[in-house]
Amino acid sequence: MDNVVFVIMAGGTGTRFWPLSTSKRPKQFLQIFDNRSLLQMSYDHIISLTSPDRVLVLTGNGFPSLVYEQLPDIPKTNIIEEPSRRDTAAAVTLAAMICRARFGNPVMVVLTADHYIDPAESFRRHILSGIHAAQKTDDLYTFGITPTFPATGYGYLQMGEQVTDDNGIIHHAVKQFHEKPDTVTALSYLKSGRFYWNSGMFAWKTSTIIEELEKYLPDHVRALERAILYDRTPEWEKALEESFGALKRISIDVGVMERAEHVRCVESSFSWCDVGGWRALSAHIPADEHNNRTKGRVLTLDATGNFVYCEDTDETVALIGVSDLVVVRIGSRTLIVPYDRTENIKTLVEQYFMDD
């Protein structure tokens, strides 16, 4: 596809998937659903729309070799190592600077490396709809997912008026962004029919997002404009590290999208899940007659509503008389946590295992 660049954000640490995900091999590089990693699945979804030289992957410090191992068709210079974690606004700004320097003014499609999407063909139809709209306007496009349950772990987009019907794919103005709600609020969002899950995927012209970044995050633009002068030179790593280190941590949603005036949403109907942790993954594994969801050799007796993930096929996990637990057995490590405490896995990892 001419004048489009796909940007895959692959810099997460995946702490909520410990002990399967570690700081040396986070979840985007793991084969959680299939024989392809989440990163590879993200690439597979879009490569029929473009060529490898028009795919950029932004990843964390120390991960470029893993990206290239899994996506060997992408030029090594298209795998961009962020020297430190500065949240998504920094990554988007860096990607925009690179797109402008290397490609002129393409439409940027910003995707994530750790979401589950199905079916791929429906996803591509919606992405193409957003691309075509972004090519014609100076609007910022996001992709809102039709909610199927009152999720409290996702942000939401409140829809305004309909602006386009693209052969059945509806585009809306975005009235407001909403942070993760409580259960009662999430239920009211679902019933209203005017709220969509915020997928964190975007489409916009490079010039458009840079103009918005200059308006709302000028320090990001100035710092990375200095660094981009050294793109693909021996001085690149040093220049980028100096510029990146000066940036404040802020997401692209908070820094730009919630403040911008011309934000549009492609109403998307494909199945989508931000695979944020074990609880989210469990929804994709069939339940038995006692509502236990298991992977591996698992035995249960008077146990209900549990999720068990056992990687080693030679090991057996047995549960007796327990309910609503997440049990994960990986190598020499075992995790046992109540369903309603899975968010605390991140705290545990940050306290004990960040150098693992």
N, C-alpha and C positions, 0 to 999 in steps of 0.2 A: 504494500500500500504506500503510495507516494506521500511524502511530507508528513509522516506520522512516526513518532518514536514511543516505544513502550518502555516504561520505567518500572522495574520490579523492586520493591522495597524488601530487602532480606536481611535486616540488621537486628532483628529481635534476639533475645537470649532464651526465651522459652522456659522461664523458671517454673511456671506452673505445671510443666510436664516432667518435672523431676520424679523419679530417677532415670526415666528414659532419655529426657533432654538434659544435657549438661552444658556448662559454659564453653566447652571445647567443641561440642557438636549439638547445637540447639535444634529445636523442633523443625525448623524449615528444611533441614537436611535429612530428616528421618522419614522412613517409609511407614507412615502411620496407617494409611488406608490401603495401600496397594504396593506394587513393586516399584513404584516411582515415589520419590520424596515429594513433600509439599511444594518445594521450590520447583522441581521438575514438572509437577502437575500445573503450576502457574504458567510455566513456559509453554507446555504442551497446549494449553488453552488458546494461546495467541499466535503461535508461530505460523499457523496457516494464513494469518493476516499480514505477515510481514517477513522480513529476512533477519537472520541473526545479527547482522551489523547494525540494525536499527532497534536493538534491544539493549538497554542499560540495566545493570543490576547494581544497586547500592547495598553494600553489606558492611558488617561490623569489623572491627579491628581483628586481624588474624584469620578472617574467613575467605579471602579471595581464592585461595587454593582449593577450598571445598566447593566453592561456586564453579570454578573451572573444571573440577573433577566431575561434577554433575551436569554441567552445561558446556561441554567442550566445543560446541559450534560457535559460541559467542566469542568475539575477539577479546583477548585479555585486557586491552585498553578500555573495553566497555564494562569491565568489572571494577567498580569504584569502591575503594576502601575508605569508610569513614574513620578518621583517626580516634574519635571519641564519641560517646553517646550524647547527642544534643537534641533528640526528639525529631518529629517528622517535619517541622518547619525548616530545619537546617538541611535535612535530606532533600526536600523538595526544592529549596533554593539552589542547592548544589546541582541537582539534576537539571534545573532550568538554565543555570549558567553553562553547563556542558552542552545542552541541546542548542542554545543560541550560538555557542562558539563553534560547534561541529556541524550543525545542520541548518542553521539560519533561524527560521521561525516555524518549526513543525508544531502540529498538535501533539501535546504530551498526554499519554494515557498512563496514569499512575495506578499501579496495582500492588497487591501485597503477596508475600510468599508463604503465608501461613493461614489461608482461608480455604475452606472446602466449598467447591462450586460444582453444580450439576443441574441440568446437562450442559455440556460445553457448547453445543450449537446454539442454545438459547442465550447463553452468556455472550457469545460472539455477536449475535444479532443486536443485543442491547448495547454492547460496546460500540459497534459500528454506528448505531443511532446517535450515541453521544458524540462520537468523532465527527460525524457529518454536521451535527448542530454546532459543535465548537468551531468547525472550519468556517461557518457562515456568520458567527456572532463573536462578540467580545465577552460572552458570559462564561462563568465558571461552572462546569458541570460536575455533579456528583451522581452516584448511583444508589438509589434508595431501594431497600429490599422489602417487599410486601411481608409484614409480620404474620407469623403463623401461631404465635403464642405470646403471652405477656412477659417478654424477656426483661429482666432487670439488669442484665450484664452488658447490654448494648446501649449506645447513644441513639437518639431518634431525630428524624427530620420532620418538621411540621409543614405540610404542603399548603401552598397558596393556590392561586388560580392556575388552570391548565393553560399552557402556552403552545403546545404542539401535539398533534396526533400523527405519529410517524408509522403509518400502516399498522396501527394497533398498539404501538409502543408510545405511552403517554409521557409527555414532559410537563413538569410543573415548575412554577416559581417556588423557591424555598422561603417559607415565611419565617421560620426560626429553627435553630438547632437546640436540642435539649439533651442534657447530660443523662447518665444512667438513672432511671427512676426507681422508686420503690414499687412494690407489687401492686398496690391500689392504683397508683398513677399509670403504671404500665398497662393494667387492665383497661383503664379509661382510654388510653391511647389506642389500644386494639379495637375497642368498641366504636370509636369515633370514625375509623376508616380514613383519617386524615394524617396519620403518622406512619412513617416508614423507618425501618432500621437504617442506621448510618453505616454503610459498608466500608467507608474509608478509601474508596476508589474514585478516581477523578479523571476528567478530560478537559483540556483547555489549550488554547494557543500559548506558546511559550511567551510571546510578548504580553499576553493578557495577565498571566500569573506573575511575571516580573513586575509589571506595572502595579499590581496589587501588593506585592511584596515591598516595593519601593514606598508605597503609601503607608503600610502598616508595620513592616519590619525592615526599615531602611538599613539598620546596622547589619542585618544578615546579608543584604545585597552588597553593601560596600565591602564587607570583609571577604566575601567569596568572589567578588569581581577582581580583587587583588590576586587571589589564589589562582583563578582561572587563566591568568596570563601565563602561567607555567604548566598548563595542561599538556600532558604527554612529553614533558621534558624531564631531565634528571633532577630538577629542583622541585618537582611537583609535590612529593610527599612532605617535604619540609614546609613549603608554602601553605599547603592545605592544613597541616597540623597547626601552624601558627594562626591561621584564620579561623579554623573550626573551634579552637580552644577558647576564643573570645566570645563565642555565641552563647546567648542564654538559652536554656532549655524551654521550649514551647512547642506545642503541636501545631500543625497547619490548620486544624479546625479552630483552635482558640486564637491563634495568631492572625489568621486571615479569613477563613470561611465564615465564621460567626459575625464578622464585621463588614464583609464585602456586601455591596448593594445588589449586584446582579448575579445571583446564584440560582442555578437551575438543577432540577433533579430528573433523571431518567427513572421512571417507575419500572422496577425490575421484578420479574416473576420467577426467575430461576431459583433453585434451592441454594442457599448460602448459609455458611456457618463460620463464624470467627472461632477457630479451634483454639480457644484460649487456655484450655486445660482438660484434665481428665473428665470432669463433669460434662463438658461440652462434647467430648469424644464419645462418651457413653451413649448419647442419644443416637449415634450411628451404628450401634451394635444391637442386634435383635435381643429382645427379652424372652426368657423362658416363662413357664407357667407361674413361677413365683416372682416374676419381675426382676430376676437376676440377669445381668448382662455380663457375659464372660468371654474372654479370649485366652486360649491355652487350655491346659488340663486342669479343670476346676471341679471339685465335688462340693455339694451343699446338702445340708440337713437342717430342716426348720430354719432356713435362712431366706430372707426376703429383701428385695429392693437394693441389692448390692451390685457393685461394679468391680470385676476382677480382671486384671490384665497380667498375664504371665507369659513372658517372652520365651523362656526356655521350654521347648516341647518335652524335655526329659524330666521336668519338675511338675509336681502337683501341688495345688493350693486347695485347702479344704476349709470350709466355713460351717460352723454349727451354731445355730441359735442366735445369729446376729442379723441386724438389719441396717440398711442405709449407710453402708460403709463403701469407701473406695480402697481397694487393696491392689497394690502394684508390686510385682516381683520382677526385678531386672538384675541379672548377674548376681552380685553379692549384696544387693540392697533391696530392702522391702519397705514400702510405704503403706501405712494404715491410717486412714483419716475419715471422719464422718463426712457425708456428702456436704453438709452445711458448713464445713470448715475447710473446704478445698482451697479457698482463696488464701489461707494461711501458709500454703506450701511455698509461696513466693518468699514470705518472711523467713521461713526455715532455711531455704536455700541461700538467701542473702546473708544469713547469720553464720552458716556453717560450710557452704559448698561453692561460693562464688569463684574459687580458684580451681575447682574440680575439672 
